[in-house]
Amino acid sequence: MKQHIISPEASQDLEEIIDYFTNRNIDAGERFIDEFNKKCRSEC
């Protein structure tokens, strides 16, 4: 199984994106997280 490593900079960007969504629309934030996780799993 392939392993992906998220750089500290990318991790910070993801946190900011998640904060943006959750402050405006919690459902959109949850969908973003779900889709991101699906994409990471499917790229393995």
PQR file with spaces between the fields and no chain letter, atoms N, CA, C, O and H, PARSE charges and radii, in Angstrom:
ATOM       1  N    MET     1       0.848   -1.178    0.000 -0.4000 1.5000
ATOM       2  CA   MET     1       0.000    0.000    0.000 -0.0000 2.0000
ATOM       3  C    MET     1       0.893    1.240    0.000  0.5500 1.7000
ATOM       4  O    MET     1       1.860    1.320    0.757 -0.5500 1.4000
ATOM       5  N    LYS     2       0.565    2.180   -0.838 -0.4000 1.5000
ATOM       6  CA   LYS     2       1.289    3.431   -0.950 -0.0000 2.0000
ATOM       7  C    LYS     2       0.950    4.333    0.237  0.5500 1.7000
ATOM       8  O    LYS     2      -0.194    4.367    0.691 -0.5500 1.4000
ATOM       9  H    LYS     2      -0.221    2.115   -1.453  0.4000 1.0000
ATOM      10  N    GLN     3       1.937    5.051    0.727 -0.4000 1.5000
ATOM      11  CA   GLN     3       1.693    5.965    1.838 -0.0000 2.0000
ATOM      12  C    GLN     3       1.907    7.396    1.363  0.5500 1.7000
ATOM      13  O    GLN     3       2.906    7.702    0.713 -0.5500 1.4000
ATOM      14  H    GLN     3       2.866    5.023    0.358  0.4000 1.0000
ATOM      15  N    HIS     4       0.972    8.256    1.690 -0.4000 1.5000
ATOM      16  CA   HIS     4       1.066    9.665    1.337 -0.0000 2.0000
ATOM      17  C    HIS     4       1.493   10.439    2.567  0.5500 1.7000
ATOM      18  O    HIS     4       1.045   10.159    3.679 -0.5500 1.4000
ATOM      19  H    HIS     4       0.160    8.008    2.219  0.4000 1.0000
ATOM      20  N    ILE     5       2.358   11.408    2.360 -0.4000 1.5000
ATOM      21  CA   ILE     5       2.803   12.263    3.450 -0.0000 2.0000
ATOM      22  C    ILE     5       2.355   13.685    3.144  0.5500 1.7000
ATOM      23  O    ILE     5       2.622   14.217    2.067 -0.5500 1.4000
ATOM      24  H    ILE     5       2.722   11.636    1.457  0.4000 1.0000
ATOM      25  N    ILE     6       1.683   14.279    4.090 -0.4000 1.5000
ATOM      26  CA   ILE     6       1.217   15.657    3.939 -0.0000 2.0000
ATOM      27  C    ILE     6       2.229   16.556    4.627  0.5500 1.7000
ATOM      28  O    ILE     6       2.498   16.408    5.819 -0.5500 1.4000
ATOM      29  H    ILE     6       1.466   13.846    4.965  0.4000 1.0000
ATOM      30  N    SER     7       2.785   17.484    3.872 -0.4000 1.5000
ATOM      31  CA   SER     7       3.794   18.390    4.423 -0.0000 2.0000
ATOM      32  C    SER     7       3.169   19.287    5.486  0.5500 1.7000
ATOM      33  O    SER     7       1.952   19.473    5.500 -0.5500 1.4000
ATOM      34  H    SER     7       2.567   17.604    2.904  0.4000 1.0000
ATOM      35  N    PRO     8       3.986   19.840    6.372 -0.5600 1.5000
ATOM      36  CA   PRO     8       3.447   20.759    7.386  0.2800 2.0000
ATOM      37  C    PRO     8       2.711   21.944    6.759  0.5500 1.7000
ATOM      38  O    PRO     8       1.693   22.395    7.284 -0.5500 1.4000
ATOM      39  N    GLU     9       3.224   22.442    5.644 -0.4000 1.5000
ATOM      40  CA   GLU     9       2.570   23.570    4.977 -0.0000 2.0000
ATOM      41  C    GLU     9       1.201   23.170    4.442  0.5500 1.7000
ATOM      42  O    GLU     9       0.228   23.908    4.596 -0.5500 1.4000
ATOM      43  H    GLU     9       4.051   22.075    5.217  0.4000 1.0000
ATOM      44  N    ALA    10       1.130   22.003    3.813 -0.4000 1.5000
ATOM      45  CA   ALA    10      -0.142   21.517    3.288 -0.0000 2.0000
ATOM      46  C    ALA    10      -1.120   21.248    4.423  0.5500 1.7000
ATOM      47  O    ALA    10      -2.314   21.524    4.298 -0.5500 1.4000
ATOM      48  H    ALA    10       1.921   21.404    3.688  0.4000 1.0000
ATOM      49  N    SER    11      -0.625   20.719    5.510 -0.4000 1.5000
ATOM      50  CA   SER    11      -1.480   20.453    6.667 -0.0000 2.0000
ATOM      51  C    SER    11      -2.068   21.752    7.208  0.5500 1.7000
ATOM      52  O    SER    11      -3.244   21.807    7.568 -0.5500 1.4000
ATOM      53  H    SER    11       0.345   20.495    5.612  0.4000 1.0000
ATOM      54  N    GLN    12      -1.247   22.790    7.261 -0.4000 1.5000
ATOM      55  CA   GLN    12      -1.735   24.092    7.721 -0.0000 2.0000
ATOM      56  C    GLN    12      -2.787   24.638    6.756  0.5500 1.7000
ATOM      57  O    GLN    12      -3.806   25.180    7.186 -0.5500 1.4000
ATOM      58  H    GLN    12      -0.292   22.745    6.968  0.4000 1.0000
ATOM      59  N    ASP    13      -2.540   24.496    5.456 -0.4000 1.5000
ATOM      60  CA   ASP    13      -3.524   24.934    4.459 -0.0000 2.0000
ATOM      61  C    ASP    13      -4.842   24.192    4.632  0.5500 1.7000
ATOM      62  O    ASP    13      -5.914   24.795    4.575 -0.5500 1.4000
ATOM      63  H    ASP    13      -1.713   24.056    5.107  0.4000 1.0000
ATOM      64  N    LEU    14      -4.760   22.885    4.842 -0.4000 1.5000
ATOM      65  CA   LEU    14      -5.984   22.090    5.036 -0.0000 2.0000
ATOM      66  C    LEU    14      -6.744   22.553    6.269  0.5500 1.7000
ATOM      67  O    LEU    14      -7.971   22.652    6.244 -0.5500 1.4000
ATOM      68  H    LEU    14      -3.889   22.395    4.888  0.4000 1.0000
ATOM      69  N    GLU    15      -6.027   22.835    7.341 -0.4000 1.5000
ATOM      70  CA   GLU    15      -6.684   23.328    8.560 -0.0000 2.0000
ATOM      71  C    GLU    15      -7.411   24.646    8.294  0.5500 1.7000
ATOM      72  O    GLU    15      -8.528   24.859    8.765 -0.5500 1.4000
ATOM      73  H    GLU    15      -5.030   22.754    7.362  0.4000 1.0000
ATOM      74  N    GLU    16      -6.760   25.522    7.535 -0.4000 1.5000
ATOM      75  CA   GLU    16      -7.383   26.813    7.217 -0.0000 2.0000
ATOM      76  C    GLU    16      -8.618   26.627    6.335  0.5500 1.7000
ATOM      77  O    GLU    16      -9.622   27.314    6.527 -0.5500 1.4000
ATOM      78  H    GLU    16      -5.852   25.349    7.153  0.4000 1.0000
ATOM      79  N    ILE    17      -8.554   25.722    5.388 -0.4000 1.5000
ATOM      80  CA   ILE    17      -9.702   25.439    4.527 -0.0000 2.0000
ATOM      81  C    ILE    17     -10.847   24.875    5.353  0.5500 1.7000
ATOM      82  O    ILE    17     -11.997   25.285    5.197 -0.5500 1.4000
ATOM      83  H    ILE    17      -7.739   25.164    5.233  0.4000 1.0000
ATOM      84  N    ILE    18     -10.530   23.938    6.228 -0.4000 1.5000
ATOM      85  CA   ILE    18     -11.564   23.342    7.085 -0.0000 2.0000
ATOM      86  C    ILE    18     -12.179   24.392    7.990  0.5500 1.7000
ATOM      87  O    ILE    18     -13.399   24.426    8.152 -0.5500 1.4000
ATOM      88  H    ILE    18      -9.595   23.605    6.356  0.4000 1.0000
ATOM      89  N    ASP    19     -11.356   25.251    8.584 -0.4000 1.5000
ATOM      90  CA   ASP    19     -11.877   26.336    9.429 -0.0000 2.0000
ATOM      91  C    ASP    19     -12.809   27.246    8.639  0.5500 1.7000
ATOM      92  O    ASP    19     -13.871   27.636    9.124 -0.5500 1.4000
ATOM      93  H    ASP    19     -10.365   25.223    8.452  0.4000 1.0000
ATOM      94  N    TYR    20     -12.403   27.579    7.423 -0.4000 1.5000
ATOM      95  CA   TYR    20     -13.232   28.435    6.570 -0.0000 2.0000
ATOM      96  C    TYR    20     -14.608   27.810    6.368  0.5500 1.7000
ATOM      97  O    TYR    20     -15.631   28.465    6.567 -0.5500 1.4000
ATOM      98  H    TYR    20     -11.540   27.262    7.029  0.4000 1.0000
ATOM      99  N    PHE    21     -14.626   26.535    5.970 -0.4000 1.5000
ATOM     100  CA   PHE    21     -15.901   25.867    5.723 -0.0000 2.0000
ATOM     101  C    PHE    21     -16.725   25.739    6.998  0.5500 1.7000
ATOM     102  O    PHE    21     -17.922   26.027    6.989 -0.5500 1.4000
ATOM     103  H    PHE    21     -13.795   26.003    5.808  0.4000 1.0000
ATOM     104  N    THR    22     -16.108   25.315    8.082 -0.4000 1.5000
ATOM     105  CA   THR    22     -16.884   25.071    9.295 -0.0000 2.0000
ATOM     106  C    THR    22     -17.429   26.360    9.897  0.5500 1.7000
ATOM     107  O    THR    22     -18.462   26.337   10.565 -0.5500 1.4000
ATOM     108  H    THR    22     -15.136   25.081    8.089  0.4000 1.0000
ATOM     109  N    ASN    23     -16.754   27.480    9.671 -0.4000 1.5000
ATOM     110  CA   ASN    23     -17.275   28.760   10.161 -0.0000 2.0000
ATOM     111  C    ASN    23     -18.430   29.275    9.322  0.5500 1.7000
ATOM     112  O    ASN    23     -19.211   30.103    9.790 -0.5500 1.4000
ATOM     113  H    ASN    23     -15.915   27.499    9.128  0.4000 1.0000
ATOM     114  N    ARG    24     -18.552   28.800    8.098 -0.4000 1.5000
ATOM     115  CA   ARG    24     -19.599   29.285    7.210 -0.0000 2.0000
ATOM     116  C    ARG    24     -20.715   28.267    6.999  0.5500 1.7000
ATOM     117  O    ARG    24     -21.888   28.627    6.903 -0.5500 1.4000
ATOM     118  H    ARG    24     -17.918   28.127    7.718  0.4000 1.0000
ATOM     119  N    ASN    25     -20.333   26.993    6.927 -0.4000 1.5000
ATOM     120  CA   ASN    25     -21.330   25.960    6.654 -0.0000 2.0000
ATOM     121  C    ASN    25     -20.748   24.615    7.094  0.5500 1.7000
ATOM     122  O    ASN    25     -19.933   24.022    6.387 -0.5500 1.4000
ATOM     123  H    ASN    25     -19.380   26.701    7.005  0.4000 1.0000
ATOM     124  N    ILE    26     -21.168   24.147    8.255 -0.4000 1.5000
ATOM     125  CA   ILE    26     -20.619   22.920    8.835 -0.0000 2.0000
ATOM     126  C    ILE    26     -20.808   21.726    7.901  0.5500 1.7000
ATOM     127  O    ILE    26     -19.931   20.866    7.814 -0.5500 1.4000
ATOM     128  H    ILE    26     -21.829   24.629    8.830  0.4000 1.0000
ATOM     129  N    ASP    27     -21.934   21.664    7.205 -0.4000 1.5000
ATOM     130  CA   ASP    27     -22.174   20.553    6.283 -0.0000 2.0000
ATOM     131  C    ASP    27     -21.170   20.568    5.135  0.5500 1.7000
ATOM     132  O    ASP    27     -20.661   19.520    4.736 -0.5500 1.4000
ATOM     133  H    ASP    27     -22.647   22.362    7.275  0.4000 1.0000
ATOM     134  N    ALA    28     -20.888   21.746    4.609 -0.4000 1.5000
ATOM     135  CA   ALA    28     -19.894   21.855    3.537 -0.0000 2.0000
ATOM     136  C    ALA    28     -18.517   21.442    4.039  0.5500 1.7000
ATOM     137  O    ALA    28     -17.766   20.780    3.324 -0.5500 1.4000
ATOM     138  H    ALA    28     -21.302   22.597    4.933  0.4000 1.0000
ATOM     139  N    GLY    29     -18.187   21.829    5.259 -0.4000 1.5000
ATOM     140  CA   GLY    29     -16.906   21.436    5.843 -0.0000 2.0000
ATOM     141  C    GLY    29     -16.789   19.929    5.986  0.5500 1.7000
ATOM     142  O    GLY    29     -15.749   19.350    5.673 -0.5500 1.4000
ATOM     143  H    GLY    29     -18.798   22.367    5.841  0.4000 1.0000
ATOM     144  N    GLU    30     -17.842   19.302    6.453 -0.4000 1.5000
ATOM     145  CA   GLU    30     -17.826   17.846    6.608 -0.0000 2.0000
ATOM     146  C    GLU    30     -17.729   17.146    5.255  0.5500 1.7000
ATOM     147  O    GLU    30     -17.026   16.144    5.121 -0.5500 1.4000
ATOM     148  H    GLU    30     -18.687   19.772    6.707  0.4000 1.0000
ATOM     149  N    ARG    31     -18.436   17.675    4.248 -0.4000 1.5000
ATOM     150  CA   ARG    31     -18.343   17.092    2.905 -0.0000 2.0000
ATOM     151  C    ARG    31     -16.929   17.230    2.352  0.5500 1.7000
ATOM     152  O    ARG    31     -16.412   16.304    1.727 -0.5500 1.4000
ATOM     153  H    ARG    31     -19.006   18.489    4.357  0.4000 1.0000
ATOM     154  N    PHE    32     -16.303   18.383    2.581 -0.4000 1.5000
ATOM     155  CA   PHE    32     -14.931   18.583    2.113 -0.0000 2.0000
ATOM     156  C    PHE    32     -14.006   17.549    2.737  0.5500 1.7000
ATOM     157  O    PHE    32     -13.209   16.926    2.036 -0.5500 1.4000
ATOM     158  H    PHE    32     -16.723   19.135    3.089  0.4000 1.0000
ATOM     159  N    ILE    33     -14.104   17.361    4.041 -0.4000 1.5000
ATOM     160  CA   ILE    33     -13.250   16.393    4.742 -0.0000 2.0000
ATOM     161  C    ILE    33     -13.499   14.986    4.216  0.5500 1.7000
ATOM     162  O    ILE    33     -12.553   14.245    3.951 -0.5500 1.4000
ATOM     163  H    ILE    33     -14.752   17.866    4.611  0.4000 1.0000
ATOM     164  N    ASP    34     -14.766   14.615    4.063 -0.4000 1.5000
ATOM     165  CA   ASP    34     -15.102   13.279    3.553 -0.0000 2.0000
ATOM     166  C    ASP    34     -14.529   13.057    2.156  0.5500 1.7000
ATOM     167  O    ASP    34     -13.933   12.015    1.883 -0.5500 1.4000
ATOM     168  H    ASP    34     -15.535   15.217    4.278  0.4000 1.0000
ATOM     169  N    GLU    35     -14.711   14.034    1.279 -0.4000 1.5000
ATOM     170  CA   GLU    35     -14.222   13.891   -0.096 -0.0000 2.0000
ATOM     171  C    GLU    35     -12.698   13.873   -0.146  0.5500 1.7000
ATOM     172  O    GLU    35     -12.112   13.126   -0.930 -0.5500 1.4000
ATOM     173  H    GLU    35     -15.195   14.880    1.500  0.4000 1.0000
ATOM     174  N    PHE    36     -12.066   14.672    0.668 -0.4000 1.5000
ATOM     175  CA   PHE    36     -10.610   14.685    0.724 -0.0000 2.0000
ATOM     176  C    PHE    36     -10.088   13.310    1.161  0.5500 1.7000
ATOM     177  O    PHE    36      -9.164   12.761    0.561 -0.5500 1.4000
ATOM     178  H    PHE    36     -12.542   15.279    1.305  0.4000 1.0000
ATOM     179  N    ASN    37     -10.692   12.779    2.201 -0.4000 1.5000
ATOM     180  CA   ASN    37     -10.281   11.457    2.696 -0.0000 2.0000
ATOM     181  C    ASN    37     -10.523   10.363    1.650  0.5500 1.7000
ATOM     182  O    ASN    37      -9.687    9.476    1.478 -0.5500 1.4000
ATOM     183  H    ASN    37     -11.443   13.225    2.688  0.4000 1.0000
ATOM     184  N    LYS    38     -11.658   10.424    0.955 -0.4000 1.5000
ATOM     185  CA   LYS    38     -11.931    9.444   -0.110 -0.0000 2.0000
ATOM     186  C    LYS    38     -10.880    9.521   -1.200  0.5500 1.7000
ATOM     187  O    LYS    38     -10.388    8.497   -1.674 -0.5500 1.4000
ATOM     188  H    LYS    38     -12.337   11.145    1.095  0.4000 1.0000
ATOM     189  N    LYS    39     -10.541   10.733   -1.592 -0.4000 1.5000
ATOM     190  CA   LYS    39      -9.554   10.941   -2.647 -0.0000 2.0000
ATOM     191  C    LYS    39      -8.200   10.382   -2.214  0.5500 1.7000
ATOM     192  O    LYS    39      -7.516    9.733   -3.006 -0.5500 1.4000
ATOM     193  H    LYS    39     -10.941   11.564   -1.206  0.4000 1.0000
ATOM     194  N    CYS    40      -7.816   10.625   -0.986 -0.4000 1.5000
ATOM     195  CA   CYS    40      -6.533   10.114   -0.490 -0.0000 2.0000
ATOM     196  C    CYS    40      -6.525    8.585   -0.500  0.5500 1.7000
ATOM     197  O    CYS    40      -5.523    7.972   -0.870 -0.5500 1.4000
ATOM     198  H    CYS    40      -8.371   11.153   -0.343  0.4000 1.0000
ATOM     199  N    ARG    41      -7.626    7.972   -0.098 -0.4000 1.5000
ATOM     200  CA   ARG    41      -7.706    6.506   -0.080 -0.0000 2.0000
ATOM     201  C    ARG    41      -7.695    5.926   -1.489  0.5500 1.7000
ATOM     202  O    ARG    41      -7.098    4.875   -1.718 -0.5500 1.4000
ATOM     203  H    ARG    41      -8.440    8.470    0.202  0.4000 1.0000
ATOM     204  N    SER    42      -8.342    6.591   -2.428 -0.4000 1.5000
ATOM     205  CA   SER    42      -8.436    6.057   -3.778 -0.0000 2.0000
ATOM     206  C    SER    42      -7.130    6.214   -4.578  0.5500 1.7000
ATOM     207  O    SER    42      -6.939    5.532   -5.585 -0.5500 1.4000
ATOM     208  H    SER    42      -8.827    7.446   -2.242  0.4000 1.0000
ATOM     209  N    GLU    43      -6.259    7.081   -4.148 -0.4000 1.5000
ATOM     210  CA   GLU    43      -4.991    7.317   -4.835 -0.0000 2.0000
ATOM     211  C    GLU    43      -3.912    6.331   -4.431  0.5500 1.7000
ATOM     212  O    GLU    43      -2.814    6.361   -4.986 -0.5500 1.4000
ATOM     213  H    GLU    43      -6.413    7.635   -3.330  0.4000 1.0000
ATOM     214  N    CYS    44      -4.194    5.472   -3.493 -0.4000 1.5000
ATOM     215  CA   CYS    44      -3.181    4.522   -3.004 -0.0000 2.0000
ATOM     216  C    CYS    44      -2.885    3.441   -3.978  0.5500 1.7000
ATOM     217  O    CYS    44      -2.056    2.573   -3.703 -0.5500 1.4000
ATOM     218  H    CYS    44      -5.086    5.447   -3.042  0.4000 1.0000
